[in-house]
């Protein structure tokens, strides 16, 4: 895969991560609370889950771009 394809995919992934972190409240309002996240991450665990997934997506985008 070419560099520009990797760059494009990385930008999309990073953007998705930013959206997930920034709009975690709205995402939870659309999709509801995750019982598993509430059980293991405590109160407001669903919001934390979306933020952690967003951060992981941003890190994965950078890793994918430079690997």
PyMOL Python script that loads the backbone (N, CA, C, O; Angstrom):
from pymol import cmd

cmd.read_pdbstr("""\
ATOM      1  N   UNK A   1       0.843  -1.166   0.000  1.00  0.00           N
ATOM      2  CA  UNK A   1       0.000   0.000   0.000  1.00  0.00           C
ATOM      3  C   UNK A   1       0.890   1.231   0.000  1.00  0.00           C
ATOM      4  O   UNK A   1       1.909   1.262   0.690  1.00  0.00           O
ATOM      5  N   UNK A   2       0.523   2.217  -0.748  1.00  0.00           N
ATOM      6  CA  UNK A   2       1.329   3.417  -0.886  1.00  0.00           C
ATOM      7  C   UNK A   2       1.242   4.335   0.324  1.00  0.00           C
ATOM      8  O   UNK A   2       0.365   4.204   1.178  1.00  0.00           O
ATOM      9  N   UNK A   3       2.175   5.258   0.361  1.00  0.00           N
ATOM     10  CA  UNK A   3       2.247   6.181   1.487  1.00  0.00           C
ATOM     11  C   UNK A   3       0.999   7.048   1.597  1.00  0.00           C
ATOM     12  O   UNK A   3       0.507   7.290   2.699  1.00  0.00           O
ATOM     13  N   UNK A   4       0.486   7.516   0.465  1.00  0.00           N
ATOM     14  CA  UNK A   4      -0.668   8.409   0.512  1.00  0.00           C
ATOM     15  C   UNK A   4      -1.930   7.678   0.957  1.00  0.00           C
ATOM     16  O   UNK A   4      -2.798   8.276   1.592  1.00  0.00           O
ATOM     17  N   UNK A   5      -2.042   6.400   0.634  1.00  0.00           N
ATOM     18  CA  UNK A   5      -3.167   5.611   1.126  1.00  0.00           C
ATOM     19  C   UNK A   5      -3.074   5.440   2.641  1.00  0.00           C
ATOM     20  O   UNK A   5      -4.074   5.556   3.348  1.00  0.00           O
ATOM     21  N   UNK A   6      -1.859   5.161   3.134  1.00  0.00           N
ATOM     22  CA  UNK A   6      -1.656   5.052   4.581  1.00  0.00           C
ATOM     23  C   UNK A   6      -1.950   6.376   5.279  1.00  0.00           C
ATOM     24  O   UNK A   6      -2.543   6.401   6.357  1.00  0.00           O
ATOM     25  N   UNK A   7      -1.534   7.464   4.660  1.00  0.00           N
ATOM     26  CA  UNK A   7      -1.775   8.784   5.222  1.00  0.00           C
ATOM     27  C   UNK A   7      -3.270   9.069   5.301  1.00  0.00           C
ATOM     28  O   UNK A   7      -3.757   9.557   6.321  1.00  0.00           O
ATOM     29  N   UNK A   8      -3.992   8.770   4.241  1.00  0.00           N
ATOM     30  CA  UNK A   8      -5.438   8.996   4.210  1.00  0.00           C
ATOM     31  C   UNK A   8      -6.147   8.174   5.274  1.00  0.00           C
ATOM     32  O   UNK A   8      -6.994   8.698   5.997  1.00  0.00           O
ATOM     33  N   UNK A   9      -5.812   6.896   5.381  1.00  0.00           N
ATOM     34  CA  UNK A   9      -6.432   6.029   6.374  1.00  0.00           C
ATOM     35  C   UNK A   9      -6.087   6.501   7.780  1.00  0.00           C
ATOM     36  O   UNK A   9      -6.945   6.489   8.663  1.00  0.00           O
ATOM     37  N   UNK A  10      -4.850   6.914   7.997  1.00  0.00           N
ATOM     38  CA  UNK A  10      -4.432   7.405   9.310  1.00  0.00           C
ATOM     39  C   UNK A  10      -5.179   8.672   9.697  1.00  0.00           C
ATOM     40  O   UNK A  10      -5.564   8.839  10.854  1.00  0.00           O
ATOM     41  N   UNK A  11      -5.384   9.565   8.738  1.00  0.00           N
ATOM     42  CA  UNK A  11      -6.126  10.790   9.020  1.00  0.00           C
ATOM     43  C   UNK A  11      -7.565  10.471   9.396  1.00  0.00           C
ATOM     44  O   UNK A  11      -8.115  11.069  10.321  1.00  0.00           O
ATOM     45  N   UNK A  12      -8.174   9.532   8.684  1.00  0.00           N
ATOM     46  CA  UNK A  12      -9.538   9.126   9.019  1.00  0.00           C
ATOM     47  C   UNK A  12      -9.614   8.499  10.404  1.00  0.00           C
ATOM     48  O   UNK A  12     -10.529   8.795  11.173  1.00  0.00           O
ATOM     49  N   UNK A  13      -8.655   7.632  10.725  1.00  0.00           N
ATOM     50  CA  UNK A  13      -8.633   6.996  12.039  1.00  0.00           C
ATOM     51  C   UNK A  13      -8.422   8.028  13.144  1.00  0.00           C
ATOM     52  O   UNK A  13      -9.107   7.998  14.166  1.00  0.00           O
ATOM     53  N   UNK A  14      -7.485   8.930  12.936  1.00  0.00           N
ATOM     54  CA  UNK A  14      -7.202   9.952  13.937  1.00  0.00           C
ATOM     55  C   UNK A  14      -8.425  10.853  14.136  1.00  0.00           C
ATOM     56  O   UNK A  14      -8.768  11.202  15.265  1.00  0.00           O
ATOM     57  N   UNK A  15      -9.068  11.218  13.050  1.00  0.00           N
ATOM     58  CA  UNK A  15     -10.280  12.031  13.138  1.00  0.00           C
ATOM     59  C   UNK A  15     -11.399  11.316  13.890  1.00  0.00           C
ATOM     60  O   UNK A  15     -12.121  11.930  14.676  1.00  0.00           O
ATOM     61  N   UNK A  16     -11.535  10.017  13.644  1.00  0.00           N
ATOM     62  CA  UNK A  16     -12.529   9.234  14.383  1.00  0.00           C
ATOM     63  C   UNK A  16     -12.225   9.187  15.866  1.00  0.00           C
ATOM     64  O   UNK A  16     -13.133   9.226  16.696  1.00  0.00           O
ATOM     65  N   UNK A  17     -10.949   9.103  16.197  1.00  0.00           N
ATOM     66  CA  UNK A  17     -10.553   9.111  17.599  1.00  0.00           C
ATOM     67  C   UNK A  17     -10.846  10.434  18.269  1.00  0.00           C
ATOM     68  O   UNK A  17     -11.316  10.468  19.407  1.00  0.00           O
ATOM     69  N   UNK A  18     -10.571  11.531  17.569  1.00  0.00           N
ATOM     70  CA  UNK A  18     -10.852  12.862  18.112  1.00  0.00           C
ATOM     71  C   UNK A  18     -12.350  13.038  18.332  1.00  0.00           C
ATOM     72  O   UNK A  18     -12.773  13.565  19.361  1.00  0.00           O
ATOM     73  N   UNK A  19     -13.142  12.603  17.375  1.00  0.00           N
ATOM     74  CA  UNK A  19     -14.600  12.699  17.501  1.00  0.00           C
ATOM     75  C   UNK A  19     -15.077  11.870  18.683  1.00  0.00           C
ATOM     76  O   UNK A  19     -15.940  12.314  19.440  1.00  0.00           O
ATOM     77  N   UNK A  20     -14.531  10.678  18.852  1.00  0.00           N
ATOM     78  CA  UNK A  20     -14.927   9.811  19.952  1.00  0.00           C
ATOM     79  C   UNK A  20     -14.603  10.436  21.309  1.00  0.00           C
ATOM     80  O   UNK A  20     -15.396  10.332  22.244  1.00  0.00           O
ATOM     81  N   UNK A  21     -13.453  11.077  21.418  1.00  0.00           N
ATOM     82  CA  UNK A  21     -13.072  11.712  22.685  1.00  0.00           C
ATOM     83  C   UNK A  21     -13.908  12.971  22.926  1.00  0.00           C
ATOM     84  O   UNK A  21     -14.418  13.186  24.025  1.00  0.00           O
ATOM     85  N   UNK A  22     -14.039  13.783  21.905  1.00  0.00           N
ATOM     86  CA  UNK A  22     -14.719  15.072  22.061  1.00  0.00           C
ATOM     87  C   UNK A  22     -16.222  14.925  22.268  1.00  0.00           C
ATOM     88  O   UNK A  22     -16.810  15.663  23.060  1.00  0.00           O
ATOM     89  N   UNK A  23     -16.845  13.992  21.575  1.00  0.00           N
ATOM     90  CA  UNK A  23     -18.294  13.850  21.613  1.00  0.00           C
ATOM     91  C   UNK A  23     -18.747  12.569  22.312  1.00  0.00           C
ATOM     92  O   UNK A  23     -19.748  11.972  21.917  1.00  0.00           O
ATOM     93  N   UNK A  24     -18.030  12.149  23.333  1.00  0.00           N
ATOM     94  CA  UNK A  24     -18.401  10.913  24.031  1.00  0.00           C
ATOM     95  C   UNK A  24     -19.788  11.026  24.658  1.00  0.00           C
ATOM     96  O   UNK A  24     -20.537  10.049  24.673  1.00  0.00           O
ATOM     97  N   UNK A  25     -20.139  12.194  25.171  1.00  0.00           N
ATOM     98  CA  UNK A  25     -21.463  12.368  25.768  1.00  0.00           C
ATOM     99  C   UNK A  25     -22.567  12.146  24.728  1.00  0.00           C
ATOM    100  O   UNK A  25     -23.541  11.440  24.990  1.00  0.00           O
ATOM    101  N   UNK A  26     -22.411  12.747  23.562  1.00  0.00           N
ATOM    102  CA  UNK A  26     -23.418  12.601  22.518  1.00  0.00           C
ATOM    103  C   UNK A  26     -23.485  11.167  21.997  1.00  0.00           C
ATOM    104  O   UNK A  26     -24.566  10.680  21.662  1.00  0.00           O
ATOM    105  N   UNK A  27     -22.355  10.496  21.927  1.00  0.00           N
ATOM    106  CA  UNK A  27     -22.335   9.101  21.478  1.00  0.00           C
ATOM    107  C   UNK A  27     -23.101   8.227  22.448  1.00  0.00           C
ATOM    108  O   UNK A  27     -23.874   7.362  22.036  1.00  0.00           O
ATOM    109  N   UNK A  28     -22.888   8.453  23.755  1.00  0.00           N
ATOM    110  CA  UNK A  28     -23.615   7.675  24.767  1.00  0.00           C
ATOM    111  C   UNK A  28     -25.104   7.975  24.695  1.00  0.00           C
ATOM    112  O   UNK A  28     -25.918   7.069  24.873  1.00  0.00           O
ATOM    113  N   UNK A  29     -25.477   9.213  24.442  1.00  0.00           N
ATOM    114  CA  UNK A  29     -26.890   9.556  24.322  1.00  0.00           C
ATOM    115  C   UNK A  29     -27.531   8.858  23.125  1.00  0.00           C
ATOM    116  O   UNK A  29     -28.705   8.491  23.178  1.00  0.00           O
ATOM    117  N   UNK A  30     -26.769   8.672  22.045  1.00  0.00           N
ATOM    118  CA  UNK A  30     -27.315   7.993  20.856  1.00  0.00           C
ATOM    119  C   UNK A  30     -27.415   6.489  21.058  1.00  0.00           C
ATOM    120  O   UNK A  30     -28.432   5.886  20.715  1.00  0.00           O
ATOM    121  N   UNK A  31     -26.360   5.868  21.616  1.00  0.00           N
ATOM    122  CA  UNK A  31     -26.289   4.413  21.672  1.00  0.00           C
ATOM    123  C   UNK A  31     -26.606   3.827  23.040  1.00  0.00           C
ATOM    124  O   UNK A  31     -26.804   2.617  23.149  1.00  0.00           O
ATOM    125  N   UNK A  32     -26.660   4.632  24.070  1.00  0.00           N
ATOM    126  CA  UNK A  32     -26.981   4.142  25.405  1.00  0.00           C
ATOM    127  C   UNK A  32     -25.739   3.714  26.174  1.00  0.00           C
ATOM    128  O   UNK A  32     -24.620   3.737  25.661  1.00  0.00           O
ATOM    129  N   UNK A  33     -25.974   3.325  27.416  1.00  0.00           N
ATOM    130  CA  UNK A  33     -24.887   2.929  28.305  1.00  0.00           C
ATOM    131  C   UNK A  33     -24.512   1.466  28.076  1.00  0.00           C
ATOM    132  O   UNK A  33     -25.362   0.636  27.752  1.00  0.00           O
ATOM    133  N   UNK A  34     -23.232   1.166  28.251  1.00  0.00           N
ATOM    134  CA  UNK A  34     -22.722  -0.200  28.125  1.00  0.00           C
ATOM    135  C   UNK A  34     -22.585  -0.775  29.531  1.00  0.00           C
ATOM    136  O   UNK A  34     -21.807  -0.273  30.343  1.00  0.00           O
ATOM    137  N   UNK A  35     -23.336  -1.815  29.808  1.00  0.00           N
ATOM    138  CA  UNK A  35     -23.332  -2.400  31.152  1.00  0.00           C
ATOM    139  C   UNK A  35     -21.952  -2.914  31.542  1.00  0.00           C
ATOM    140  O   UNK A  35     -21.540  -2.782  32.695  1.00  0.00           O
ATOM    141  N   UNK A  36     -21.246  -3.490  30.598  1.00  0.00           N
ATOM    142  CA  UNK A  36     -19.914  -4.028  30.893  1.00  0.00           C
ATOM    143  C   UNK A  36     -18.951  -2.911  31.288  1.00  0.00           C
ATOM    144  O   UNK A  36     -18.166  -3.071  32.223  1.00  0.00           O
ATOM    145  N   UNK A  37     -19.007  -1.800  30.592  1.00  0.00           N
ATOM    146  CA  UNK A  37     -18.143  -0.663  30.928  1.00  0.00           C
ATOM    147  C   UNK A  37     -18.524  -0.082  32.283  1.00  0.00           C
ATOM    148  O   UNK A  37     -17.644   0.289  33.060  1.00  0.00           O
ATOM    149  N   UNK A  38     -19.800   0.003  32.576  1.00  0.00           N
ATOM    150  CA  UNK A  38     -20.236   0.522  33.874  1.00  0.00           C
ATOM    151  C   UNK A  38     -19.801  -0.401  35.008  1.00  0.00           C
ATOM    152  O   UNK A  38     -19.487   0.055  36.107  1.00  0.00           O
ATOM    153  N   UNK A  39     -19.786  -1.696  34.732  1.00  0.00           N
ATOM    154  CA  UNK A  39     -19.401  -2.661  35.761  1.00  0.00           C
ATOM    155  C   UNK A  39     -17.904  -2.574  36.072  1.00  0.00           C
ATOM    156  O   UNK A  39     -17.520  -2.555  37.242  1.00  0.00           O
ATOM    157  N   UNK A  40     -17.063  -2.521  35.050  1.00  0.00           N
ATOM    158  CA  UNK A  40     -15.620  -2.592  35.265  1.00  0.00           C
ATOM    159  C   UNK A  40     -14.938  -1.235  35.377  1.00  0.00           C
ATOM    160  O   UNK A  40     -13.865  -1.140  35.974  1.00  0.00           O
ATOM    161  N   UNK A  41     -15.525  -0.196  34.825  1.00  0.00           N
ATOM    162  CA  UNK A  41     -14.899   1.126  34.882  1.00  0.00           C
ATOM    163  C   UNK A  41     -15.577   2.046  35.895  1.00  0.00           C
ATOM    164  O   UNK A  41     -15.159   3.190  36.069  1.00  0.00           O
ATOM    165  N   UNK A  42     -16.605   1.560  36.555  1.00  0.00           N
ATOM    166  CA  UNK A  42     -17.267   2.347  37.586  1.00  0.00           C
ATOM    167  C   UNK A  42     -18.316   3.281  37.019  1.00  0.00           C
ATOM    168  O   UNK A  42     -18.727   3.176  35.863  1.00  0.00           O
ATOM    169  N   UNK A  43     -18.733   4.199  37.878  1.00  0.00           N
ATOM    170  CA  UNK A  43     -19.739   5.170  37.472  1.00  0.00           C
ATOM    171  C   UNK A  43     -19.207   5.995  36.301  1.00  0.00           C
ATOM    172  O   UNK A  43     -18.041   6.391  36.282  1.00  0.00           O
ATOM    173  N   UNK A  44     -20.066   6.240  35.343  1.00  0.00           N
ATOM    174  CA  UNK A  44     -19.709   6.945  34.107  1.00  0.00           C
ATOM    175  C   UNK A  44     -18.668   6.176  33.307  1.00  0.00           C
ATOM    176  O   UNK A  44     -17.868   6.776  32.589  1.00  0.00           O
ATOM    177  N   UNK A  45     -18.674   4.862  33.425  1.00  0.00           N
ATOM    178  CA  UNK A  45     -17.713   4.025  32.720  1.00  0.00           C
ATOM    179  C   UNK A  45     -17.904   4.012  31.222  1.00  0.00           C
ATOM    180  O   UNK A  45     -16.947   3.803  30.476  1.00  0.00           O
ATOM    181  N   UNK A  46     -19.138   4.233  30.766  1.00  0.00           N
ATOM    182  CA  UNK A  46     -19.388   4.253  29.331  1.00  0.00           C
ATOM    183  C   UNK A  46     -18.697   5.442  28.677  1.00  0.00           C
ATOM    184  O   UNK A  46     -18.140   5.319  27.586  1.00  0.00           O
ATOM    185  N   UNK A  47     -18.733   6.588  29.339  1.00  0.00           N
ATOM    186  CA  UNK A  47     -18.046   7.771  28.811  1.00  0.00           C
ATOM    187  C   UNK A  47     -16.536   7.529  28.767  1.00  0.00           C
ATOM    188  O   UNK A  47     -15.859   7.888  27.804  1.00  0.00           O
ATOM    189  N   UNK A  48     -16.031   6.913  29.832  1.00  0.00           N
ATOM    190  CA  UNK A  48     -14.606   6.591  29.892  1.00  0.00           C
ATOM    191  C   UNK A  48     -14.230   5.608  28.795  1.00  0.00           C
ATOM    192  O   UNK A  48     -13.171   5.736  28.179  1.00  0.00           O
ATOM    193  N   UNK A  49     -15.095   4.623  28.547  1.00  0.00           N
ATOM    194  CA  UNK A  49     -14.838   3.641  27.504  1.00  0.00           C
ATOM    195  C   UNK A  49     -14.691   4.318  26.144  1.00  0.00           C
ATOM    196  O   UNK A  49     -13.760   4.010  25.400  1.00  0.00           O
ATOM    197  N   UNK A  50     -15.601   5.238  25.809  1.00  0.00           N
ATOM    198  CA  UNK A  50     -15.531   5.916  24.511  1.00  0.00           C
ATOM    199  C   UNK A  50     -14.286   6.773  24.407  1.00  0.00           C
ATOM    200  O   UNK A  50     -13.688   6.875  23.336  1.00  0.00           O
ATOM    201  N   UNK A  51     -13.885   7.398  25.521  1.00  0.00           N
ATOM    202  CA  UNK A  51     -12.666   8.210  25.493  1.00  0.00           C
ATOM    203  C   UNK A  51     -11.427   7.336  25.335  1.00  0.00           C
ATOM    204  O   UNK A  51     -10.511   7.687  24.592  1.00  0.00           O
ATOM    205  N   UNK A  52     -11.392   6.206  26.025  1.00  0.00           N
ATOM    206  CA  UNK A  52     -10.253   5.292  25.894  1.00  0.00           C
ATOM    207  C   UNK A  52     -10.174   4.701  24.488  1.00  0.00           C
ATOM    208  O   UNK A  52      -9.085   4.567  23.930  1.00  0.00           O
ATOM    209  N   UNK A  53     -11.321   4.351  23.919  1.00  0.00           N
ATOM    210  CA  UNK A  53     -11.332   3.846  22.546  1.00  0.00           C
ATOM    211  C   UNK A  53     -10.855   4.910  21.560  1.00  0.00           C
ATOM    212  O   UNK A  53     -10.150   4.597  20.601  1.00  0.00           O
ATOM    213  N   UNK A  54     -11.233   6.152  21.791  1.00  0.00           N
ATOM    214  CA  UNK A  54     -10.777   7.240  20.927  1.00  0.00           C
ATOM    215  C   UNK A  54      -9.277   7.453  21.020  1.00  0.00           C
ATOM    216  O   UNK A  54      -8.611   7.656  20.004  1.00  0.00           O
ATOM    217  N   UNK A  55      -8.743   7.408  22.234  1.00  0.00           N
ATOM    218  CA  UNK A  55      -7.299   7.563  22.415  1.00  0.00           C
ATOM    219  C   UNK A  55      -6.558   6.401  21.758  1.00  0.00           C
ATOM    220  O   UNK A  55      -5.530   6.599  21.110  1.00  0.00           O
ATOM    221  N   UNK A  56      -7.085   5.189  21.929  1.00  0.00           N
ATOM    222  CA  UNK A  56      -6.463   4.018  21.299  1.00  0.00           C
ATOM    223  C   UNK A  56      -6.503   4.133  19.777  1.00  0.00           C
ATOM    224  O   UNK A  56      -5.556   3.732  19.099  1.00  0.00           O
ATOM    225  N   UNK A  57      -7.579   4.671  19.244  1.00  0.00           N
ATOM    226  CA  UNK A  57      -7.690   4.852  17.797  1.00  0.00           C
ATOM    227  C   UNK A  57      -6.685   5.884  17.294  1.00  0.00           C
ATOM    228  O   UNK A  57      -6.095   5.708  16.228  1.00  0.00           O
ATOM    229  N   UNK A  58      -6.491   6.951  18.049  1.00  0.00           N
ATOM    230  CA  UNK A  58      -5.507   7.963  17.655  1.00  0.00           C
ATOM    231  C   UNK A  58      -4.088   7.402  17.700  1.00  0.00           C
ATOM    232  O   UNK A  58      -3.291   7.647  16.795  1.00  0.00           O
ATOM    233  N   UNK A  59      -3.775   6.654  18.748  1.00  0.00           N
ATOM    234  CA  UNK A  59      -2.447   6.032  18.851  1.00  0.00           C
ATOM    235  C   UNK A  59      -2.255   5.015  17.734  1.00  0.00           C
ATOM    236  O   UNK A  59      -1.181   4.935  17.139  1.00  0.00           O
ATOM    237  N   UNK A  60      -3.306   4.231  17.448  1.00  0.00           N
ATOM    238  CA  UNK A  60      -3.233   3.258  16.362  1.00  0.00           C
ATOM    239  C   UNK A  60      -3.041   3.910  15.013  1.00  0.00           C
ATOM    240  O   UNK A  60      -2.355   3.356  14.154  1.00  0.00           O
ATOM    241  N   UNK A  61      -3.631   5.080  14.804  1.00  0.00           N
ATOM    242  CA  UNK A  61      -3.472   5.798  13.537  1.00  0.00           C
ATOM    243  C   UNK A  61      -2.032   6.244  13.348  1.00  0.00           C
ATOM    244  O   UNK A  61      -1.475   6.114  12.258  1.00  0.00           O
ATOM    245  N   UNK A  62      -1.431   6.765  14.403  1.00  0.00           N
ATOM    246  CA  UNK A  62      -0.034   7.198  14.320  1.00  0.00           C
ATOM    247  C   UNK A  62       0.870   5.990  14.104  1.00  0.00           C
ATOM    248  O   UNK A  62       1.807   6.041  13.308  1.00  0.00           O
ATOM    249  N   UNK A  63       0.587   4.916  14.809  1.00  0.00           N
ATOM    250  CA  UNK A  63       1.385   3.698  14.681  1.00  0.00           C
ATOM    251  C   UNK A  63       1.274   3.149  13.249  1.00  0.00           C
ATOM    252  O   UNK A  63       2.278   2.756  12.654  1.00  0.00           O
ATOM    253  N   UNK A  64       0.062   3.125  12.706  1.00  0.00           N
ATOM    254  CA  UNK A  64      -0.150   2.619  11.351  1.00  0.00           C
ATOM    255  C   UNK A  64       0.576   3.477  10.316  1.00  0.00           C
ATOM    256  O   UNK A  64       1.113   2.957   9.337  1.00  0.00           O
ATOM    257  N   UNK A  65       0.589   4.782  10.534  1.00  0.00           N
ATOM    258  CA  UNK A  65       1.227   5.683   9.576  1.00  0.00           C
ATOM    259  C   UNK A  65       2.740   5.458   9.531  1.00  0.00           C
ATOM    260  O   UNK A  65       3.332   5.458   8.452  1.00  0.00           O
ATOM    261  N   UNK A  66       3.361   5.270  10.678  1.00  0.00           N
ATOM    262  CA  UNK A  66       4.810   5.192  10.728  1.00  0.00           C
ATOM    263  C   UNK A  66       5.364   3.758  10.763  1.00  0.00           C
ATOM    264  O   UNK A  66       6.574   3.573  10.889  1.00  0.00           O
ATOM    265  N   UNK A  67       4.511   2.763  10.656  1.00  0.00           N
ATOM    266  CA  UNK A  67       5.018   1.379  10.660  1.00  0.00           C
ATOM    267  C   UNK A  67       5.339   0.900   9.266  1.00  0.00           C
ATOM    268  O   UNK A  67       5.774  -0.237   9.089  1.00  0.00           O
TER     269      UNK A  67
END
""", "prot")
cmd.dss("prot")
cmd.show_as("cartoon", "prot")
cmd.util.cbc("prot")
cmd.orient("prot")
